[in-house]
């Protein structure tokens, strides 16, 4: 019988419909082997076929009650995923379990650190406003050896909970996949919106309506999965220039970025944002909300931070047809992503931290 494969890290990852092969925080781990770090991945999923280290069935009434106490997003399947990660770490001799989505999957693993001699790291993805509003219990965060924050505001917030155990590493983007494939000056006058979570859809509807009323030749692509008729996006579907996309592939999303002259991304709040990073890597200038973490991931050489709907609409109408200005901003955007947020750079920063515990 073959002995288990030895690894340094077990990643506990969520299964999210908007995260795929080229998109999402965890993609940096594809570059970890270049840093001589071996890893395995466990995915949180709705499955009851999971057993603990003693081959006992995890799904019990007691476990279900424990899971309910953690808060939003954590459920009995999160608990099962944690136990599967624990079992894998013990079997394969991992020194680290990195839970890459604290809100979804972190609950009880910290109770097993000392017994099974592993280090526990986790990464939150929601902004400070979400933590305040949901009043999520933070007791289990104190079980972490380290928390990796994706923005300065989040780092400061968690530093107050676990002083000295918080580091800042930014979210990366796969610049080998998300890249300029078509010069921006040769793209049609298309405005792109992407996403669901914490998007300011009322502001989106207000601004796009203004743009389309004064500029009939601007086309708008909206990637949004919500189907409720109360969604403000529904109001925009009356315009013939608007095309709605749902559940598209990575390649189709890449093509949309490369067919667009601007990404319009109104946000209620944010930490790292996949759409912002991916569009910028494809050379699409950004029109977005003025938020602290958004500014950490952008630069005013290619991003416009609006103040109100009127100036926002005016800016879009003016810039979307300005080939010279768009070309300058497009090159600035892709260079900024490559220089600051490439997977190689982000993986190296994570590797330096992991090596402190391995």
C-alpha positions in Angstrom: 0.0 0.0 0.0 1.4 3.4 -1.0 2.1 5.9 1.7 0.1 9.2 1.6 1.6 12.0 -0.5 3.4 14.5 1.8 2.4 18.1 1.4 3.2 21.4 3.1 -0.3 23.0 2.9 -3.9 21.9 2.7 -6.1 24.6 1.2 -9.7 24.6 2.3 -11.6 26.4 -0.5 -15.3 27.3 -1.1 -17.1 26.2 -4.2 -18.5 29.5 -5.7 -20.3 29.8 -9.0 -18.5 33.0 -10.0 -15.0 31.5 -9.2 -13.5 29.3 -11.8 -10.2 28.2 -13.3 -8.8 31.7 -14.0 -10.7 33.8 -11.5 -10.5 34.2 -7.7 -8.2 34.7 -4.8 -6.9 31.1 -4.6 -5.4 31.1 -8.1 -2.1 32.2 -6.7 -1.5 28.7 -5.5 -0.9 27.5 -9.1 2.5 29.3 -8.8 3.4 27.8 -5.4 5.3 24.9 -6.9 7.7 27.4 -8.3 8.3 28.3 -4.7 9.0 24.6 -3.8 5.8 24.4 -1.8 3.5 21.3 -2.2 -0.2 21.5 -1.5 -3.6 19.8 -1.7 -7.0 21.3 -2.0 -10.3 20.5 -0.2 -13.5 22.1 -1.5 -16.5 22.9 0.7 -19.5 21.3 -0.9 -23.0 20.0 -0.1 -22.1 16.4 0.6 -22.8 14.2 3.5 -20.4 11.5 2.6 -17.6 12.7 4.9 -16.1 11.0 7.9 -13.8 12.0 10.7 -10.4 10.7 11.6 -12.0 7.7 13.4 -14.2 7.0 10.5 -17.3 8.2 12.3 -20.0 10.0 10.4 -19.7 13.8 10.9 -23.3 14.7 10.3 -25.0 14.6 13.7 -27.6 16.7 15.4 -24.9 18.1 17.7 -22.7 19.1 14.8 -25.6 20.8 13.1 -26.4 22.8 16.3 -22.7 23.8 16.6 -22.6 25.1 13.0 -25.6 27.3 13.5 -23.8 29.4 16.1 -21.0 30.6 13.8 -23.1 33.0 11.7 -23.9 33.9 8.1 -22.6 31.5 5.4 -21.2 29.0 7.9 -23.3 25.8 8.0 -23.1 22.1 8.6 -21.4 21.6 5.2 -18.8 24.1 6.2 -18.2 22.0 9.3 -17.9 18.9 7.2 -15.4 20.6 4.9 -13.3 21.7 7.9 -13.2 18.1 9.2 -12.2 16.8 5.8 -9.4 19.3 5.6 -8.3 18.2 9.1 -8.3 14.6 8.0 -6.3 15.4 4.9 -3.8 17.5 6.8 -3.1 14.7 9.3 -2.9 12.0 6.7 -0.6 13.9 4.5 1.6 15.6 7.1 0.7 19.2 6.3 2.1 21.9 8.5 -0.5 24.4 7.5 -4.2 24.5 6.7 -5.1 27.7 4.9 -8.9 28.3 4.9 -9.2 30.7 1.9 -12.7 31.9 2.8 -13.0 32.7 6.5 -16.7 33.7 6.2 -17.7 30.4 4.6 -15.6 27.8 6.2 -14.0 28.9 9.5 -15.5 27.6 12.6 -14.0 24.7 14.6 -10.6 23.9 13.1 -8.8 26.0 15.7 -9.7 23.5 18.4 -7.5 20.9 16.8 -4.3 22.9 16.2 -2.4 21.8 19.2 -3.4 18.1 19.2 -2.5 17.6 15.5 0.3 20.1 15.3 -0.7 22.3 12.3 -0.9 26.0 11.8 -4.2 27.6 10.9 -4.4 30.5 8.4 -7.5 32.1 7.0 -8.4 34.9 4.6 -11.6 37.0 5.0 -13.2 38.6 1.9 -16.0 40.8 3.2 -15.4 44.5 4.0 -15.5 45.8 7.5 -19.0 47.2 7.0 -20.2 43.6 6.4 -18.7 42.5 9.7 -20.3 45.3 11.6 -23.7 45.0 10.0 -24.0 41.2 10.4 -22.6 41.3 13.9 -20.9 38.0 13.1 -19.3 36.3 16.1 -15.5 36.8 15.9 -14.5 34.4 18.8 -13.3 31.7 16.5 -11.0 34.1 14.7 -8.9 34.1 17.9 -8.0 30.5 17.2 -6.1 31.5 14.0 -2.3 31.5 13.9 -2.5 34.1 11.2 -5.1 36.1 9.3 -4.3 37.4 5.8 -6.2 40.6 5.0 -6.8 41.8 1.4 -6.9 45.5 2.2 -5.5 48.0 4.8 -8.9 48.8 6.3 -9.6 45.1 6.9 -6.1 44.6 8.3 -6.6 47.4 10.9 -10.0 46.0 11.9 -8.7 42.4 12.5 -5.6 43.7 14.2 -7.8 44.9 17.0 -9.2 41.3 17.4 -5.9 39.3 17.1 -3.0 41.8 17.6 0.2 40.8 15.9 -1.4 38.0 13.9 -2.6 39.9 10.8 -0.7 40.4 7.5 -1.7 42.2 4.4 -1.3 40.5 1.0 -3.3 41.7 -2.0 -5.5 39.7 -4.2 -3.9 38.6 -7.5 -5.1 38.2 -11.1 -4.0 35.7 -13.8 -2.4 38.1 -16.2 -1.5 35.3 -18.5 -5.2 34.7 -19.2 -6.7 38.1 -18.5 -4.8 40.3 -21.0 -5.2 42.7 -23.9 -6.2 40.7 -27.0 -7.7 43.6 -28.9 -6.4 47.2 -28.8 -8.9 49.4 -27.1 -9.1 52.0 -29.9 -10.4 49.2 -32.2 -13.1 48.1 -29.8 -16.8 49.3 -30.3 -18.3 51.9 -27.9 -19.3 49.2 -25.4 -19.7 49.8 -21.7 -19.4 46.8 -19.4 -20.8 45.9 -16.0 -20.0 42.7 -14.2 -21.1 41.1 -10.9 -23.7 40.7 -8.2 -22.3 41.0 -4.7 -22.3 44.5 -3.1 -23.0 46.1 -6.5 -24.9 49.4 -6.4 -27.5 48.4 -8.9 -29.7 51.4 -8.4 -26.8 53.7 -9.2 -26.0 51.5 -12.2 -29.6 51.9 -13.6 -29.6 55.6 -13.0 -26.3 56.3 -14.7 -26.8 54.0 -17.7 -30.3 55.4 -18.3 -28.7 58.9 -18.5 -25.9 57.7 -20.8 -28.3 55.9 -23.2 -30.7 58.8 -23.5 -27.9 61.2 -24.7 -25.7 58.7 -26.6 -27.7 56.3 -28.8 -24.6 54.6 -30.2 -23.2 53.4 -26.9 -23.7 49.7 -26.3 -24.0 48.2 -22.8 -23.2 44.6 -21.7 -24.4 43.6 -18.2 -23.2 40.4 -16.6 -25.5 39.8 -13.7 -27.1 36.5 -12.5 -30.0 38.0 -10.5 -33.5 37.2 -12.0 -35.9 39.0 -9.6 -38.0 41.6 -11.4 -37.3 44.0 -8.6 -33.7 44.1 -9.7 -32.9 47.5 -11.2 -31.2 45.8 -14.1 -34.6 44.8 -15.3 -35.4 48.4 -16.0 -32.4 48.6 -18.3 -33.6 45.7 -20.5 -36.0 48.0 -22.2 -33.1 49.7 -24.1 -32.2 48.0 -27.3 -28.5 48.9 -26.7 -28.4 46.7 -23.5 -27.4 43.0 -23.6 -27.8 40.9 -20.5 -25.4 37.9 -19.9 -25.8 35.2 -17.3 -23.6 32.2 -16.3 -20.9 32.9 -19.0 -17.7 31.0 -19.4 -14.2 32.3 -18.6 -13.5 32.6 -22.3 -16.7 34.6 -23.0 -15.9 36.9 -20.1 -12.4 37.4 -21.4 -14.0 38.3 -24.8 -16.4 40.8 -23.2 -13.5 42.6 -21.5 -11.7 42.8 -24.8 -14.8 44.1 -26.6 -15.3 46.9 -24.0 -14.0 50.4 -23.7 -15.0 51.0 -20.1 -15.9 48.9 -17.0 -18.6 50.7 -15.0 -18.5 49.2 -11.5 -20.7 51.0 -8.9 -20.1 49.4 -5.5 -21.8 49.7 -2.2 -18.6 48.6 -0.5 -15.7 46.3 -1.4 -12.5 44.6 -0.5 -10.6 43.0 -3.4 -12.8 42.7 -6.5 -12.3 40.1 -9.3 -14.1 42.1 -12.0 -11.9 45.2 -11.3 -8.7 43.2 -11.4 -9.7 41.2 -14.5 -10.9 44.1 -16.5 -7.8 46.2 -15.7 -5.6 43.4 -16.7 -7.4 43.3 -20.1 -6.7 47.0 -20.5 -10.2 48.3 -19.7 -10.3 51.6 -17.8 -12.5 51.7 -14.7 -15.3 54.0 -13.6 -16.1 53.0 -10.0 -17.0 54.1 -6.4 -14.5 56.0 -4.3 -13.7 53.4 -1.7 -10.5 53.0 0.3 -9.7 49.4 -0.8 -10.7 50.1 -4.4 -8.1 52.8 -4.5 -5.5 50.3 -3.2 -6.2 48.1 -6.3 -6.3 50.9 -8.8 -4.6 54.1 -9.8 -6.1 57.4 -11.1 -4.1 56.9 -14.3 -6.8 54.5 -15.5 -9.6 54.7 -12.8 -12.2 57.4 -12.3 -13.9 57.6 -8.9 -17.2 59.3 -9.3 -18.9 61.7 -6.9 -22.5 61.7 -8.2 -24.6 60.2 -11.0 -24.5 63.3 -13.3 -20.8 63.8 -13.4 -20.4 60.0 -13.7 -22.7 59.9 -16.7 -21.0 62.9 -18.3 -17.5 61.3 -17.8 -18.6 58.0 -19.5 -20.2 59.8 -22.5 -17.0 61.9 -23.0 -14.4 59.2 -22.4 -15.9 56.3 -24.2 -15.3 57.9 -27.6 -11.9 59.5 -26.8 -9.5 57.0 -28.5 -6.3 58.8 -27.4 -7.2 59.0 -23.8 -8.5 55.5 -23.7 -5.3 54.1 -25.2 -3.2 55.8 -22.5 -5.5 54.5 -19.7 -5.6 51.0 -21.2 -1.9 50.6 -21.2 -1.7 52.1 -17.7 -4.3 49.6 -16.4 -2.6 46.5 -17.8 0.9 47.6 -16.6 -0.4 48.4 -13.1 -1.9 44.9 -12.8 1.2 43.1 -14.1 3.5 45.1 -11.9 1.5 44.8 -8.7 -0.9 41.9 -8.8 0.4 39.1 -11.0 -0.1 35.6 -9.6 3.7 35.2 -9.5 4.1 38.2 -7.3 1.2 37.3 -5.0 2.3 33.7 -4.7 5.8 34.8 -3.7 4.4 36.9 -0.9 2.3 34.0 0.4 5.2 31.6 0.1 7.3 33.9 2.3 4.7 33.7 5.0 4.1 29.9 4.6 7.8 29.3 5.0 7.7 30.8 8.5 5.5 27.9 9.6 6.8 25.0 7.5 
